[in-house]
Amino acid sequence: MTASDFWLCRTCGVEHAATPQVCAICADDRQWVPPDGQHWVTLDGLVADGMQSYAFELEPGLIGIGSNPPLGIGQLGKVVSTSAGTVLWDPSGFLDDAALATVLECGPVLGVVASHPHMFGAQVEWSRRLGGIPVYVNAADKAWVMRPDPAISYWSGRLELAPELTVLQVGGHFPGSSVACWHAGADGRGVLLVGDTIFPNPDQRTVAFLRSYPNRIPLSAAVVQRMAGTLGELRFDRIYGLHTNAIDTDAAAAIRFSADRHAAWVRGDHDDLT
Ligand SMILES: [Zn+2]
C-alpha cells in the first residue's frame, strides 16, 4: 500500500479510501465545505508541497505531533506513554518518517484512538505504518469511517487501553465523542485529553460544549449537564484540547462551572441581559 492509495480531505484532514464528490464529514452541519468546493490531496502531494511534521514534549510522558503547515482542522496528535506502551490519540492527517520515528522512540504502540470523527485523521495509515496496530473507533460513530480496515475495532462506553489510560464515551458533539484520562499525567494528578468533546477556552479557566465549533451550534442544557456528570466519573487536574489549548490545573472545577454557566444561558436564565 502506498500513500497514493488513499486520499485526504483538505478541509478536515480525514483519510478516505475513495473520493466522493464531497467529503461527508465536511458536508455535515458540524463542519464546512469551502465555497470553492471540495479539495482532495495525497500524502505524497503534501510532502511535495513541503509539508513536514513536528513534535515536542507537552509534559513528561506526553508528546504532541502536528504538521507545518497544518492539515485540515490541524489537531495536535498526542503520544501518551504508559507502563504497557504508548497510545496515539487524535492522530493527524499528515504523517512522515520523522513523525513515525517520534512515535516509535516512545516505545511499543498499543493502538490509535480518536476522540471523534473530525479527529480520525489518517488513523488507518498510522496503523499500517506502525505494523498494523489496532485502531479503536466508537461504535456510535461507525458510519463516519471513510477508510474501513481490518485493524479497526469498535468499542462502546469505556475502554481501558492501559493501566494508566481510560477512554470514556461522553457524547454531545458526536454520539461517540470521547475523552482519554491519563491517570499518571500532571505528576499523578491526572490529565484529560478531550479533542473537542469539550473545548478549553482562551482564559484557561473555562471550557465550551458545542455541537459545532466552526458553525457555533449549541448543545442543550440537559446534554451538557449529562456530559459534566459523565466526566465527573474521572479523576484529573489538567486538560489538553485538540490544539495547544489547555487548562493547567483545577480542570474538574472548570468543567463543573462551565456546564452550569452554559445551562443557565441556554435555559434563558439571563435573557434580561440580552
Ligand atoms: Zn472533510
Boltz pocket constraint, residues with backbone or C-beta under 6 A from the ligand:
constraints:
  - pocket:
      binder: B
      contacts: [[A, 9], [A, 10], [A, 11], [A, 12], [A, 13], [A, 14], [A, 23], [A, 24], [A, 25], [A, 26], [A, 32]]
      max_distance: 6.0
